[in-house]
Amino acid sequence: MSTARRVLVLGSYAPSLIVFRGPLIAKMARRGHEVIAAAPSISPDTAATLESLGAEPLDVPLVNASLNPLALLRSLKGLRAIIRARRPDVIIAYTIKPVILAALVARAERVARMVALITGAGYAFTGGRELKRLVSRAAASALYRLALARSDVIIFQNPDDEALFRSLRLVPRGRQTARVNGSGIDLDHFAPAPLPSGASFLMIARLLKDKGIREFADAAKRLKAQHPNVPIALVGYLDPSPDSLTQAELDELVQCGIDFKGQLADVRPAIAQCSVYVLPSYREGTPRSVLEAMAMGRAIITTDAPGCRETVRDGVNGLLVRPRDADSLREAMLRFVEQPELARRMGAESRKLAEQKFDVHQVNAELLGHAGL
């Protein structure tokens, strides 16, 4: 066992410290490390759960989600005061803003080890040539270059993201990098559930363009017109982003017979009600919702896109479809309607793959090895 350290885990969204990093935090605490779990706007319930995992919750002043220079400077100043006061030995930061800010402060404050988790390329690097995305890409690239030059280890979740960052020269030549299989999945919590009879479909996501929500809507409406009795459900919420599905578009989906369940604190009952899980995203780090569905023994339809393709062996535990292609998605969904026995065979293979590749204990052991913990 390594020497006990003080570890700061930094995220941009407080509930993610539990959903994505809870088992990691608990594992570090069990190893005797002093863990500080930090994010903006930690609620009392989230704080209580973090404490039960063995961590000290800490609210950090990360100002909004943008890369606005003034907001970044305010966040940088607040984070530097916290790190100067708490003196962590190791910082583990994930998502773009925490990685950038933590890396800059870690170097300035002589933190012994800075671990940057690249959990996806994000909005700035997900295709598109619109002005907002191009500006965001330029800003993100410049800031990532600064941050990753100041990180001791950089951990990716799929080979495509690592290749992209290297091609854009965001990773310094010779800098140590590693890959882990997402944030892993708790195979006991997401246990196999009996399949419903016949084909039924589910998508869980923020209702954003880059998640493939419009391709899902198109394919779902046409499949419903052809097979009105096939259940199709959607879990998620409208986002303030201009790339979000509109309320009118969501209302039309519901009128076509799509079961919109809203945002759920526990997605397991929704997954149990489907036989096939669908995520037509344009790009992911490693899609958490797909891992949850795999662990519960569901066949997967997702895109042949970075991050997504890592979860499916095409024709074995699911089907890969072309990104941004509603026709390809509808054809895959129709195949499960016409051959419902596929869901049982592919669902069993999904569970096997989750056990072999995405077990949270295995993933966290690898991550902690890279972090020197």
Helices and strands as residue ranges (DSSP letters): E 6-10, H 16-19, H 22-30, E 34-39, H 44-52, E 55-59, H 69-86, E 90-94, H 96-108, E 113-118, G 123-125, H 131-148, E 153-156, H 159-167, E 177-179, E 201-204, G 209-211, H 213-226, E 232-235, H 247-255, E 259-262, H 268-272, E 276-279, H 288-295, E 299-303, G 309-311, E 318-321, H 326-338, H 341-357, H 360-371
